[in-house]
Amino acid sequence: GIYLAALLGNGLIITAVACDHHLHSPMYFFLLNLSLLDLGTISIIVPKSMANSLWDTRPISYLGCVVQLFLIMFFLSAEYSLLTVMAYDRFAAICKPLHYGTIMGSRACIKMAGAAWASGFLNSVLHTAKTFSMPLCKGNVVDQFFCDVPGVLKLSCSDSYLRMVWAVVISVCLGFGCFIFIVLSYVQIFTAVLRIPSEQGRHKAFSTCLPHLAVVSLFICTVIFSALKPPSLSSPALDLVLAVLYSVVPPTVNPLIYSMRNKELKDALR
């Protein structure tokens, strides 16, 4: 049911943005890219787990595990980069409205979206290569319903964790940089919105930002808690819940969050 909801919601947004010329603007262009990434994320994870459940089987081939981990890292990393770009789009629209058309031209939007996809690809190559370059000396059972980096690292020799340090440091620095950029963008956005004299103008400005802020908060909070939770809290049940929260829930609820307060998108869907 969750998978069908994600397919329907994201599919409708992609169709509406692609077919309705009223939605051919930077904000909806990035939303289309976000829906594509959401579809990719949930399609890598859920169908395989459904097949395992229906056929009462658990194995995944070594190559299948490599591909699954690579694609999950790719889609999640690219989505985080895209959410950063979308924060900049909202900043330009509200804080620099007179220059918005120049700043967010079609060529600039394509370059920004391309950079988000490329950063996801490079981050995925880095982590996949480092993860599977380690000897797996603690069995072959991944304690998760899909192949992720923490699950595979638990199977490697303890001293081999040092090989991942620089890859993790690079990812943490880039991730923290994106997080700071998003926070600073929204500080300036809210400062500019509060200066708008009319209540209707403030409401309209907030309505374009709140969906993106909700999606960012859901995605970042679950990923950060999953990555930084203390070992004392680690358990198979908690790891499962956190994995579902950052990999399955956002692709399902993102279309709902964006369509609830968006009149243009509702009209296009009708």
LUMVO-989245 format. One line per field, with one value per residue: x, y, z of N, C-alpha, C in turn. Coordinates in Angstrom, 1 decimal. Example, Ala and Ser with C-alpha at 12.3 -4.5 7.8 and 13.67 -1.06 7.14 Angstrom:
# residues 2
nxx = 13.2;12.8
nyy = -5.7;-2.2
nzz = 7.8;7.1
caxx = 12.3;13.7
cayy = -4.5;-1.1
cazz = 7.8;7.1
cxx = 13.2;12.9
cyy = -3.3;0.0
czz = 7.8;7.9
END
This chain:
# residues 270
nxx = 0.8;1.9;3.9;2.4;1.1;3.2;4.1;1.8;1.4;3.9;4.1;1.8;2.6;4.9;3.7;1.8;3.5;5.1;3.2;1.5;1.7;1.6;3.0;5.6;8.1;10.9;10.6;8.8;10.1;12.3;10.8;9.8;12.2;12.7;10.6;11.3;13.6;12.6;10.9;12.9;14.4;12.5;11.8;14.0;14.2;11.7;10.2;12.0;12.0;9.3;9.1;10.8;9.3;6.9;7.7;9.0;11.8;15.2;17.8;20.3;22.2;25.8;26.6;24.1;23.7;25.7;24.9;22.4;23.1;24.7;22.8;20.9;22.5;23.1;20.6;19.6;21.7;21.7;19.1;19.3;21.2;19.6;17.5;18.9;19.4;16.8;16.2;17.7;16.4;13.9;14.9;15.9;13.5;12.0;13.7;15.1;13.3;13.1;15.3;14.9;14.2;16.5;18.5;17.5;17.3;16.5;18.7;20.4;18.9;18.9;21.6;22.0;20.3;21.5;24.0;23.2;22.4;24.8;26.5;25.3;25.9;28.8;29.3;28.1;29.6;32.0;31.5;30.5;32.6;34.6;33.3;32.9;35.5;36.6;37.5;35.1;34.6;33.0;30.8;27.9;25.4;23.3;22.1;19.5;16.7;17.5;20.5;22.6;25.1;25.9;25.0;26.5;29.1;29.2;29.8;32.5;36.0;37.2;39.4;39.4;37.7;39.0;39.7;37.5;37.4;38.2;36.5;34.0;34.5;34.6;32.0;30.5;31.4;30.5;27.8;27.2;27.8;25.8;23.6;24.0;23.9;21.1;19.9;20.8;19.7;16.9;16.8;17.2;15.1;12.8;13.2;12.9;10.2;8.8;9.0;7.2;4.5;1.7;-0.7;-1.7;0.3;2.4;1.3;1.1;3.8;4.9;3.4;4.6;7.0;6.8;6.1;8.5;10.3;9.2;9.6;12.4;13.0;11.9;13.5;16.2;16.3;15.7;17.8;20.1;19.7;19.7;22.3;23.9;23.1;23.8;25.8;24.6;21.9;21.4;19.6;18.1;15.3;15.0;16.8;15.6;13.2;14.2;15.4;13.2;12.0;13.7;14.0;11.7;9.4;9.7;9.6;7.0;5.3;6.1;4.9;2.3;2.7;3.6;1.4;-0.7;-1.0;-0.8;-2.2;-1.9;-0.8;-2.7;-4.8;-3.7;-3.4;-6.1
nyy = -1.2;1.3;1.5;1.7;4.1;5.9;5.6;6.5;9.2;10.5;10.0;11.3;14.0;14.3;13.9;16.0;18.3;18.0;18.1;20.4;23.6;25.8;25.2;25.2;26.3;27.3;26.3;24.2;22.6;21.7;20.3;18.3;16.9;16.1;14.3;12.3;11.3;10.4;8.4;6.7;6.0;4.6;2.6;1.0;-0.2;-1.2;-3.1;-5.3;-6.1;-6.8;-8.9;-10.7;-11.2;-12.3;-14.6;-15.9;-15.7;-14.8;-14.3;-12.2;-11.5;-11.0;-9.1;-8.0;-6.8;-4.9;-3.2;-2.4;-1.0;1.0;2.4;3.3;5.0;6.8;8.0;9.0;10.8;12.6;13.6;15.0;17.0;18.2;19.2;21.3;22.9;23.6;25.1;27.4;28.3;29.1;31.1;33.0;33.6;35.0;36.7;38.1;39.1;40.7;40.1;37.5;36.1;36.3;35.2;32.5;31.3;29.2;27.8;28.0;26.6;24.0;23.4;23.5;21.4;19.3;19.4;18.5;15.9;14.9;15.2;13.4;11.0;10.9;10.8;8.4;6.6;6.9;5.9;3.4;2.1;2.2;0.8;-1.8;-2.5;-3.5;-6.4;-8.9;-10.3;-11.3;-13.1;-13.4;-12.1;-9.5;-7.3;-6.0;-4.8;-4.2;-3.6;-1.6;1.0;1.0;-1.6;-3.3;-2.7;-3.7;-6.3;-6.3;-6.5;-5.3;-3.5;-2.5;-0.4;2.0;2.6;3.8;6.3;8.8;9.0;9.2;11.6;13.4;13.3;14.0;16.7;17.9;17.4;18.8;21.3;21.8;21.7;23.9;25.9;25.7;26.4;29.0;30.2;30.0;31.5;34.1;34.1;34.0;36.4;38.3;37.8;38.5;41.2;41.9;44.0;43.4;41.0;39.1;38.9;37.9;35.4;34.1;34.0;32.4;30.0;29.0;28.2;26.6;23.8;22.8;23.2;21.4;19.0;19.0;19.0;16.5;14.7;15.3;15.1;12.4;11.1;12.2;11.4;8.6;8.2;9.3;8.3;7.0;4.0;2.5;2.8;1.3;-1.2;-4.0;-3.6;-0.8;0.2;-0.8;0.7;3.3;3.2;2.8;5.2;7.1;6.2;5.2;6.5;9.5;9.5;8.8;10.6;13.1;14.0;14.5;16.5;18.6;19.0;19.7;22.4;23.8;25.5;25.8;23.4;21.6;22.4;21.7;18.9;18.2
nzz = 0.0;0.8;-1.1;-3.5;-3.0;-3.0;-5.6;-7.0;-6.0;-6.6;-9.3;-10.3;-9.7;-11.4;-13.9;-13.9;-13.8;-16.0;-18.1;-17.8;-18.8;-17.1;-14.9;-15.6;-14.3;-12.2;-9.5;-9.8;-11.6;-10.1;-8.2;-9.8;-10.3;-7.7;-7.2;-9.1;-7.9;-5.5;-6.3;-7.4;-5.0;-3.3;-5.0;-5.3;-2.8;-1.7;-3.5;-3.7;-1.0;-0.7;-2.5;-1.2;1.1;0.1;-1.2;0.8;1.2;1.7;0.6;-1.1;-3.9;-4.1;-6.0;-6.4;-3.9;-3.9;-6.0;-5.1;-2.7;-3.9;-5.5;-3.6;-2.0;-4.0;-4.8;-2.3;-1.6;-3.8;-3.5;-1.1;-1.9;-3.8;-2.3;-1.0;-3.2;-3.8;-1.5;-2.0;-4.3;-3.2;-1.6;-3.5;-4.8;-2.8;-1.4;-3.4;-5.4;-7.8;-9.2;-9.8;-12.1;-13.6;-12.0;-11.6;-14.2;-17.1;-18.0;-15.8;-13.9;-14.9;-14.7;-11.9;-11.1;-12.4;-11.1;-8.6;-9.1;-10.0;-7.8;-6.1;-7.4;-7.4;-4.6;-4.0;-5.5;-4.2;-1.5;-2.0;-3.3;-1.2;0.8;-0.1;-0.7;1.6;3.5;4.2;7.1;9.0;8.7;6.5;6.7;6.4;8.7;8.1;6.1;3.6;1.6;3.2;4.0;6.9;7.6;6.0;6.8;9.4;8.9;8.3;9.1;12.2;12.3;9.7;9.5;9.6;7.1;6.0;7.1;5.9;3.8;5.1;6.5;4.4;3.3;5.6;6.0;3.5;3.8;6.2;5.3;3.4;5.1;6.8;4.8;4.0;6.5;6.8;4.5;5.1;7.4;6.3;4.6;6.3;7.7;5.6;4.9;7.2;7.1;5.1;4.5;4.2;5.5;3.8;1.9;3.4;4.2;1.7;0.9;3.0;2.5;0.2;1.1;3.4;2.7;1.6;3.7;5.6;4.3;4.2;6.9;7.8;6.3;6.9;9.8;10.3;9.0;10.2;12.9;12.6;11.8;13.8;16.2;19.5;20.2;22.3;22.0;19.8;18.1;16.4;15.9;16.3;14.4;12.1;12.1;11.8;9.3;7.7;8.1;6.9;4.3;3.2;4.1;3.5;0.5;0.2;1.6;0.7;-1.9;-0.9;1.0;-0.6;-2.2;-0.6;0.2;-2.1;-4.6;-7.4;-8.1;-7.4;-9.1;-11.5;-11.3;-11.1
caxx = 0.0;2.8;4.6;1.4;0.8;4.4;4.1;0.7;1.7;5.0;3.7;0.9;3.3;5.7;2.8;1.3;4.5;5.5;2.1;0.9;2.7;1.5;3.9;7.0;8.8;12.0;10.1;8.1;11.1;13.0;9.9;9.8;13.4;12.6;9.7;12.0;14.6;11.8;10.5;14.1;14.7;11.6;11.7;15.2;14.1;10.4;9.9;12.8;11.6;8.0;9.3;11.3;8.2;5.9;8.3;9.6;13.2;16.0;19.1;20.5;23.6;26.8;26.4;22.8;23.9;26.5;24.0;21.4;23.8;25.1;21.7;20.3;23.3;23.0;19.3;19.5;22.7;21.2;17.9;19.8;21.7;18.5;16.8;19.7;19.2;15.4;16.2;18.3;15.4;13.0;15.6;16.0;12.2;11.4;14.6;15.5;12.2;13.3;16.3;14.6;14.2;17.9;19.2;17.0;17.0;16.4;20.1;20.9;18.2;19.4;23.0;21.8;19.7;22.6;25.0;22.7;22.5;26.3;27.1;24.9;26.6;30.1;29.2;27.7;30.8;33.0;31.1;30.3;34.0;35.3;32.6;33.2;36.9;37.0;37.2;34.0;35.1;32.0;29.6;27.3;24.0;23.1;21.0;18.6;15.9;18.2;21.9;23.1;26.5;26.2;24.8;27.6;30.3;29.2;30.4;33.9;36.9;37.1;40.5;39.2;36.9;39.8;39.7;36.3;37.4;38.3;35.2;33.0;34.8;34.2;30.5;30.0;31.7;29.6;26.4;27.1;27.8;24.5;22.7;24.2;23.3;19.7;19.5;21.0;18.7;15.6;16.8;17.0;13.7;11.8;13.5;12.3;8.8;8.2;9.0;6.1;3.5;0.3;-0.9;-1.9;1.6;3.2;0.7;1.5;5.2;5.0;2.8;5.5;8.2;6.6;6.2;9.9;10.8;8.7;10.3;13.8;13.1;11.7;14.6;17.5;16.2;15.8;19.1;21.0;19.5;20.1;23.8;24.6;22.6;24.8;25.7;23.8;20.5;21.3;18.9;17.5;14.0;15.2;17.5;14.6;12.2;14.9;15.6;11.9;11.7;14.5;14.1;10.4;8.3;9.7;9.1;5.5;4.6;6.5;3.8;1.2;3.1;3.7;0.1;-1.8;-1.2;-0.4;-3.4;-1.6;-0.6;-4.1;-5.6;-3.0;-3.8;-7.5
cayy = 0.0;2.4;1.6;2.2;5.5;6.6;5.6;7.3;10.6;11.1;9.9;12.4;15.3;14.3;14.1;17.4;19.3;17.9;18.4;21.7;24.7;26.8;24.7;25.2;27.3;26.7;25.6;22.9;21.8;21.0;19.4;17.1;16.1;15.5;13.2;11.2;10.8;9.7;7.1;5.8;5.5;3.6;1.4;0.2;-0.9;-1.9;-4.2;-6.5;-6.6;-7.4;-10.2;-11.6;-11.6;-13.1;-15.9;-16.4;-15.9;-13.6;-14.0;-11.3;-11.8;-10.0;-8.0;-7.3;-6.0;-3.8;-2.4;-1.8;0.0;2.1;3.2;3.9;6.1;7.8;8.7;9.8;11.9;13.5;14.3;16.0;18.1;18.9;20.0;22.4;23.8;24.2;26.2;28.6;28.8;29.9;32.3;33.9;34.1;35.8;37.8;38.8;38.9;41.5;39.4;36.0;35.6;36.3;34.2;31.2;31.1;27.8;27.2;27.9;25.5;22.7;23.2;23.2;20.0;18.4;19.3;17.7;14.4;14.5;15.0;12.1;9.9;10.9;10.4;7.0;5.8;6.9;5.1;2.0;1.5;2.0;-0.2;-3.2;-2.8;-4.1;-7.8;-9.2;-11.5;-11.6;-13.7;-12.7;-11.8;-8.1;-7.1;-4.9;-5.3;-3.8;-3.4;-0.2;1.0;0.5;-3.0;-4.1;-2.4;-4.5;-7.6;-6.2;-6.6;-4.1;-2.6;-2.0;0.8;3.2;2.9;4.6;7.6;10.0;9.1;9.7;13.0;14.2;13.3;14.8;18.1;18.3;17.4;19.9;22.6;21.9;22.0;25.3;26.7;25.6;27.1;30.5;30.6;30.2;32.7;35.3;34.1;34.4;37.8;39.0;37.6;39.3;42.6;42.2;44.7;42.8;39.7;38.2;38.6;37.0;34.1;33.6;33.7;31.2;28.8;28.4;27.7;25.6;22.4;22.5;23.1;20.2;17.9;19.0;18.6;15.1;14.0;15.5;14.7;11.0;10.7;12.5;10.5;7.3;8.2;9.8;7.7;6.2;2.5;1.9;2.8;0.5;-2.5;-4.4;-3.0;0.6;0.4;-1.0;1.8;4.5;2.9;3.1;6.7;8.0;5.7;4.8;7.5;10.7;9.4;8.6;11.8;14.3;14.5;14.9;17.7;19.6;19.3;20.1;23.9;24.4;25.6;25.6;22.0;21.0;22.7;21.0;17.5;18.1
cazz = 0.0;0.9;-2.4;-4.5;-2.7;-3.5;-7.1;-7.5;-5.7;-7.3;-10.7;-10.6;-9.8;-12.6;-15.1;-13.9;-14.1;-17.4;-19.1;-17.6;-19.0;-16.0;-13.9;-16.1;-13.6;-11.5;-8.4;-10.2;-12.2;-9.0;-7.6;-10.7;-10.0;-6.4;-7.4;-9.7;-6.9;-4.5;-7.0;-7.4;-3.7;-2.8;-5.9;-5.0;-1.5;-1.3;-4.3;-3.3;0.3;-0.9;-3.1;-0.1;2.0;-0.6;-1.6;2.0;0.9;2.2;0.0;-2.1;-4.4;-3.7;-7.0;-6.1;-2.7;-4.3;-6.9;-4.2;-1.9;-4.7;-5.9;-2.4;-1.7;-5.1;-4.7;-1.1;-1.6;-4.8;-2.9;-0.1;-2.7;-4.5;-1.3;-0.8;-4.3;-3.7;-0.5;-2.7;-5.2;-2.4;-1.1;-4.6;-5.1;-1.8;-1.0;-4.5;-6.4;-9.0;-10.0;-9.7;-13.5;-14.1;-11.2;-11.8;-15.6;-17.4;-18.0;-14.4;-13.2;-15.4;-14.2;-10.5;-11.0;-12.9;-10.1;-7.5;-9.5;-10.1;-6.4;-5.5;-8.1;-6.9;-3.2;-4.0;-6.0;-3.1;-0.4;-2.4;-3.5;0.0;1.6;-0.7;-0.8;2.8;3.7;5.0;7.8;10.1;8.1;5.3;7.0;6.6;9.6;7.7;5.0;2.4;1.8;3.4;4.4;8.2;7.7;5.4;7.6;10.5;8.6;8.0;10.2;13.0;11.9;8.4;9.6;9.4;5.6;5.7;7.8;5.0;3.0;6.0;6.7;3.2;3.3;6.7;5.7;2.5;4.4;7.1;4.5;2.8;6.2;7.1;3.7;4.2;7.7;6.6;3.6;5.7;8.3;5.5;4.0;7.3;8.0;4.6;5.0;8.3;6.7;4.2;5.3;4.2;6.0;2.7;1.2;4.3;4.1;0.4;1.0;3.9;1.9;-0.8;1.8;4.5;2.3;1.4;5.0;6.2;3.6;4.6;8.3;7.9;5.7;7.7;11.2;10.4;8.6;11.3;14.1;12.3;11.6;15.0;17.5;20.3;20.1;23.3;21.5;18.6;18.2;15.1;15.8;16.1;13.1;11.0;12.1;11.3;7.9;7.0;8.2;6.0;3.0;2.7;4.5;2.7;-0.9;0.2;2.1;0.0;-2.8;-0.1;1.7;-1.6;-2.9;0.3;0.3;-3.4;-5.4;-8.8;-8.3;-7.3;-10.3;-12.6;-11.1;-11.6
cxx = 0.8;3.5;3.6;1.1;2.0;4.4;3.0;1.0;2.8;4.8;2.8;1.6;4.2;4.9;2.3;2.3;5.0;4.5;1.5;1.9;2.7;2.6;5.4;7.8;9.9;11.5;9.6;9.1;11.9;12.1;9.8;11.0;13.3;11.7;10.4;13.0;13.8;11.4;11.7;14.4;13.8;11.5;12.9;15.0;12.9;10.1;10.7;12.3;10.2;8.2;9.9;10.2;7.2;6.4;9.0;11.1;13.9;17.3;19.1;22.0;24.5;26.7;25.2;22.9;24.7;25.7;23.0;22.0;24.2;23.9;21.0;21.2;23.2;21.7;19.2;20.5;22.2;20.0;18.4;20.4;20.6;17.7;17.5;19.4;17.8;15.3;16.7;17.2;14.4;13.6;15.6;14.6;11.7;12.4;15.1;14.5;12.5;14.4;16.1;14.8;15.6;18.7;18.8;16.5;17.0;17.7;20.6;20.2;18.7;20.8;22.9;21.3;20.8;23.7;24.5;22.8;23.9;26.9;26.6;25.6;28.1;30.2;28.9;28.9;31.8;32.7;31.0;31.7;34.7;34.7;33.0;34.6;37.5;36.7;36.1;34.2;34.2;30.7;29.1;25.8;24.0;21.9;20.1;17.8;16.4;19.6;22.2;24.5;26.7;26.0;25.9;28.9;30.3;29.8;31.9;34.7;37.0;38.2;40.3;38.3;37.7;39.9;38.5;36.3;37.3;37.0;34.1;33.2;34.3;32.7;29.9;30.2;30.7;28.2;26.2;27.0;26.4;23.5;22.8;23.7;21.8;19.2;19.7;20.0;17.4;15.6;16.6;15.6;12.7;12.0;12.8;10.8;8.1;8.2;7.9;5.0;2.1;0.3;-1.0;-0.6;2.4;2.7;1.1;3.0;5.5;4.5;3.7;6.8;8.0;6.6;7.7;10.6;10.4;9.4;11.8;13.9;12.9;12.9;15.9;17.4;16.3;17.2;20.1;20.9;20.0;21.7;24.5;24.1;23.7;24.7;24.8;22.3;20.3;20.6;18.3;16.2;14.2;15.8;16.5;13.6;12.9;15.1;14.4;11.7;12.5;14.4;12.7;9.3;8.5;9.2;7.5;4.8;5.0;5.5;2.6;1.5;3.1;2.3;-0.9;-2.1;-0.9;-1.6;-3.1;-1.4;-1.9;-4.9;-5.0;-3.4;-5.2;-7.6
cyy = 1.3;2.6;2.2;3.7;6.4;6.7;6.5;8.8;11.2;11.0;11.0;13.8;15.4;14.6;15.5;18.4;19.2;18.3;19.8;22.8;25.8;26.4;24.6;26.4;26.6;25.8;24.2;22.0;21.1;20.0;18.1;16.2;15.4;14.2;12.0;10.6;9.9;8.3;6.1;5.2;4.4;2.4;0.5;-0.7;-1.8;-3.1;-5.5;-7.0;-7.3;-8.8;-11.2;-12.1;-12.5;-14.5;-16.5;-16.7;-14.7;-13.3;-12.9;-11.6;-10.7;-8.8;-7.3;-6.4;-4.7;-2.7;-1.6;-0.7;1.3;3.0;3.9;5.2;7.2;8.6;9.5;11.0;13.0;14.3;15.3;17.3;18.9;19.8;21.3;23.5;24.4;25.3;27.5;29.2;29.6;31.2;33.4;34.5;35.1;37.0;38.6;38.7;39.6;40.8;37.9;35.4;35.4;35.2;32.8;31.0;29.6;27.1;27.0;26.7;24.1;22.4;22.8;21.8;19.0;18.2;18.4;16.2;14.0;14.3;13.7;10.9;9.8;10.4;8.9;6.1;5.8;5.9;3.6;1.3;1.3;0.9;-1.6;-3.5;-3.5;-5.6;-8.0;-10.5;-11.9;-12.2;-13.0;-12.4;-10.3;-7.9;-5.9;-5.5;-4.8;-3.6;-1.9;-0.2;0.5;-1.0;-3.8;-3.9;-3.3;-5.9;-7.5;-6.3;-5.3;-3.0;-2.0;-0.7;2.0;3.6;3.9;6.0;8.8;10.1;9.6;11.2;13.9;14.4;14.2;16.3;18.7;18.4;18.5;21.2;22.8;22.3;23.4;26.3;26.8;26.5;28.6;31.0;30.9;31.3;34.0;35.3;34.6;35.9;38.7;38.9;38.4;40.8;42.9;42.8;44.0;41.4;38.7;37.8;37.7;35.6;33.4;33.1;32.4;29.9;28.2;27.8;26.6;24.1;22.0;22.3;21.9;19.0;17.8;18.5;17.1;14.3;14.1;14.9;13.2;10.5;10.9;11.6;9.1;7.2;8.5;9.2;6.9;4.7;1.9;1.9;1.8;-0.9;-2.8;-3.7;-1.5;0.9;0.2;0.2;3.1;4.4;3.2;4.6;7.5;7.5;5.4;5.9;8.8;10.5;9.3;9.9;13.1;14.8;15.1;16.3;18.9;20.0;19.8;21.6;24.6;24.4;25.3;24.1;21.2;21.2;21.9;19.5;17.3;18.0
czz = 0.0;-0.5;-3.5;-4.2;-3.2;-5.0;-7.6;-7.2;-6.5;-8.8;-11.1;-10.7;-11.0;-13.8;-15.1;-14.3;-15.5;-18.4;-19.0;-17.8;-17.9;-14.9;-14.4;-15.6;-12.7;-10.3;-8.7;-10.9;-11.2;-8.3;-8.5;-10.4;-8.7;-6.4;-8.1;-8.7;-5.9;-5.1;-7.1;-6.1;-3.2;-3.7;-5.8;-3.8;-1.4;-2.2;-3.9;-1.9;0.2;-1.5;-2.1;0.8;1.3;-0.9;-0.4;1.8;1.3;1.4;-1.0;-2.6;-4.0;-4.7;-6.7;-4.9;-3.1;-5.1;-6.0;-3.3;-2.7;-5.1;-4.8;-2.1;-2.7;-4.9;-3.5;-1.1;-2.6;-4.2;-1.9;-0.8;-3.3;-3.5;-1.0;-1.9;-4.2;-2.6;-1.2;-3.7;-4.4;-1.9;-2.2;-4.9;-4.1;-1.4;-2.1;-5.7;-7.8;-9.9;-10.2;-11.1;-14.0;-13.3;-11.5;-13.3;-15.9;-17.5;-16.6;-13.6;-13.6;-14.8;-12.7;-10.3;-11.4;-11.8;-8.9;-7.8;-9.5;-8.7;-5.8;-6.1;-7.5;-5.4;-3.1;-4.5;-4.9;-2.0;-0.8;-2.6;-2.2;0.9;1.2;-1.0;0.5;2.8;4.6;5.8;8.9;9.6;6.9;5.5;7.3;7.5;9.3;6.5;3.7;2.7;2.0;4.0;5.9;8.3;7.1;6.2;8.8;10.2;8.3;9.2;10.9;12.6;10.5;8.4;9.3;8.0;5.2;6.3;6.9;4.2;3.8;6.3;5.6;3.1;4.4;6.5;4.6;3.0;5.3;6.4;3.9;3.9;6.6;6.1;3.8;5.3;7.4;5.6;4.2;6.8;7.5;4.9;5.1;7.7;6.9;4.6;6.1;8.1;5.7;5.0;5.3;4.7;4.9;2.0;2.1;4.2;2.8;0.4;1.8;3.2;0.8;-0.1;2.8;3.9;2.1;2.8;5.7;5.6;4.1;6.0;8.5;7.4;6.6;9.1;11.2;10.0;9.6;12.5;13.8;12.3;13.0;16.3;18.2;20.1;21.1;22.9;20.3;18.9;16.8;14.9;15.5;14.7;11.9;10.9;11.5;9.8;7.1;7.0;7.2;4.5;2.4;2.9;3.6;1.3;-0.9;0.6;1.4;-1.0;-2.0;0.5;0.6;-2.2;-2.0;0.3;-1.0;-4.4;-6.9;-9.1;-8.3;-8.5;-11.5;-12.5;-11.4;-13.1
END
